Amino acid sequence: MFDLRATLRMQVRALTERLGGVHGTAAAIEARWGDAVSPGTVSRKREGSLDFTVADVVAIEDALGVYPVTRMLARRMTETAVSAVTSAAELALQAGEIAREAGEAVAALVRASQSMKAHDDAAALKEIDEAIEALRKARIALQTRMGGGQP
């Protein structure tokens, strides 16, 4: 399985080497943000006992004028986001999912109202959450298709 944290650490470590090691990296971070940075802290981050912060990565990438970590994170967002829905058939599938989940939520709510049992109430809440999630996914898909992305 892909280890994002290890990959991030390797990329930032390579960038720190391009900056001249821990001293050059500490100087770049200090120059970017104005805060004193110890080369020892950078060393611990490179070795993995501490993590680089987002601010560290921004300073390092800006100093070099290359953005491999930023690009990797942007790809990650694109890969995990809801796929763009481009055809009427795909939107119809979204509508079917909403109808199914909403129907299950209504049925569970009716059961809960008639039984007065805690497990039926919990089941109804679960079904309602699933219906809301189906609606949320459809909204994102439609906004993506329209070019608007997430709200």
Secondary structure as a PSIPRED ss2 file (coil, helix, strand):
# PSIPRED VFORMAT (PSIPRED V4.0)

   1 M C   1.000  0.000  0.000
   2 F C   1.000  0.000  0.000
   3 D C   1.000  0.000  0.000
   4 L H   0.000  1.000  0.000
   5 R H   0.000  1.000  0.000
   6 A H   0.000  1.000  0.000
   7 T H   0.000  1.000  0.000
   8 L H   0.000  1.000  0.000
   9 R H   0.000  1.000  0.000
  10 M H   0.000  1.000  0.000
  11 Q H   0.000  1.000  0.000
  12 V H   0.000  1.000  0.000
  13 R H   0.000  1.000  0.000
  14 A H   0.000  1.000  0.000
  15 L H   0.000  1.000  0.000
  16 T H   0.000  1.000  0.000
  17 E H   0.000  1.000  0.000
  18 R H   0.000  1.000  0.000
  19 L C   1.000  0.000  0.000
  20 G C   1.000  0.000  0.000
  21 G H   0.000  1.000  0.000
  22 V H   0.000  1.000  0.000
  23 H H   0.000  1.000  0.000
  24 G H   0.000  1.000  0.000
  25 T H   0.000  1.000  0.000
  26 A H   0.000  1.000  0.000
  27 A H   0.000  1.000  0.000
  28 A H   0.000  1.000  0.000
  29 I H   0.000  1.000  0.000
  30 E H   0.000  1.000  0.000
  31 A H   0.000  1.000  0.000
  32 R H   0.000  1.000  0.000
  33 W H   0.000  1.000  0.000
  34 G C   1.000  0.000  0.000
  35 D C   1.000  0.000  0.000
  36 A C   1.000  0.000  0.000
  37 V C   1.000  0.000  0.000
  38 S C   1.000  0.000  0.000
  39 P H   0.000  1.000  0.000
  40 G H   0.000  1.000  0.000
  41 T H   0.000  1.000  0.000
  42 V H   0.000  1.000  0.000
  43 S H   0.000  1.000  0.000
  44 R H   0.000  1.000  0.000
  45 K H   0.000  1.000  0.000
  46 R H   0.000  1.000  0.000
  47 E H   0.000  1.000  0.000
  48 G C   1.000  0.000  0.000
  49 S C   1.000  0.000  0.000
  50 L C   1.000  0.000  0.000
  51 D C   1.000  0.000  0.000
  52 F C   1.000  0.000  0.000
  53 T C   1.000  0.000  0.000
  54 V H   0.000  1.000  0.000
  55 A H   0.000  1.000  0.000
  56 D H   0.000  1.000  0.000
  57 V H   0.000  1.000  0.000
  58 V H   0.000  1.000  0.000
  59 A H   0.000  1.000  0.000
  60 I H   0.000  1.000  0.000
  61 E H   0.000  1.000  0.000
  62 D H   0.000  1.000  0.000
  63 A H   0.000  1.000  0.000
  64 L H   0.000  1.000  0.000
  65 G C   1.000  0.000  0.000
  66 V C   1.000  0.000  0.000
  67 Y C   1.000  0.000  0.000
  68 P H   0.000  1.000  0.000
  69 V H   0.000  1.000  0.000
  70 T H   0.000  1.000  0.000
  71 R H   0.000  1.000  0.000
  72 M H   0.000  1.000  0.000
  73 L H   0.000  1.000  0.000
  74 A H   0.000  1.000  0.000
  75 R H   0.000  1.000  0.000
  76 R H   0.000  1.000  0.000
  77 M H   0.000  1.000  0.000
  78 T H   0.000  1.000  0.000
  79 E H   0.000  1.000  0.000
  80 T H   0.000  1.000  0.000
  81 A C   1.000  0.000  0.000
  82 V C   1.000  0.000  0.000
  83 S C   1.000  0.000  0.000
  84 A C   1.000  0.000  0.000
  85 V C   1.000  0.000  0.000
  86 T C   1.000  0.000  0.000
  87 S C   1.000  0.000  0.000
  88 A H   0.000  1.000  0.000
  89 A H   0.000  1.000  0.000
  90 E H   0.000  1.000  0.000
  91 L H   0.000  1.000  0.000
  92 A H   0.000  1.000  0.000
  93 L H   0.000  1.000  0.000
  94 Q H   0.000  1.000  0.000
  95 A H   0.000  1.000  0.000
  96 G H   0.000  1.000  0.000
  97 E H   0.000  1.000  0.000
  98 I H   0.000  1.000  0.000
  99 A H   0.000  1.000  0.000
 100 R H   0.000  1.000  0.000
 101 E H   0.000  1.000  0.000
 102 A H   0.000  1.000  0.000
 103 G H   0.000  1.000  0.000
 104 E H   0.000  1.000  0.000
 105 A H   0.000  1.000  0.000
 106 V H   0.000  1.000  0.000
 107 A H   0.000  1.000  0.000
 108 A H   0.000  1.000  0.000
 109 L H   0.000  1.000  0.000
 110 V H   0.000  1.000  0.000
 111 R H   0.000  1.000  0.000
 112 A H   0.000  1.000  0.000
 113 S H   0.000  1.000  0.000
 114 Q H   0.000  1.000  0.000
 115 S H   0.000  1.000  0.000
 116 M C   1.000  0.000  0.000
 117 K C   1.000  0.000  0.000
 118 A H   0.000  1.000  0.000
 119 H H   0.000  1.000  0.000
 120 D H   0.000  1.000  0.000
 121 D H   0.000  1.000  0.000
 122 A H   0.000  1.000  0.000
 123 A H   0.000  1.000  0.000
 124 A H   0.000  1.000  0.000
 125 L H   0.000  1.000  0.000
 126 K H   0.000  1.000  0.000
 127 E H   0.000  1.000  0.000
 128 I H   0.000  1.000  0.000
 129 D H   0.000  1.000  0.000
 130 E H   0.000  1.000  0.000
 131 A H   0.000  1.000  0.000
 132 I H   0.000  1.000  0.000
 133 E H   0.000  1.000  0.000
 134 A H   0.000  1.000  0.000
 135 L H   0.000  1.000  0.000
 136 R H   0.000  1.000  0.000
 137 K H   0.000  1.000  0.000
 138 A H   0.000  1.000  0.000
 139 R H   0.000  1.000  0.000
 140 I H   0.000  1.000  0.000
 141 A H   0.000  1.000  0.000
 142 L H   0.000  1.000  0.000
 143 Q H   0.000  1.000  0.000
 144 T H   0.000  1.000  0.000
 145 R H   0.000  1.000  0.000
 146 M C   1.000  0.000  0.000
 147 G C   1.000  0.000  0.000
 148 G C   1.000  0.000  0.000
 149 G C   1.000  0.000  0.000
 150 Q C   1.000  0.000  0.000
 151 P C   1.000  0.000  0.000
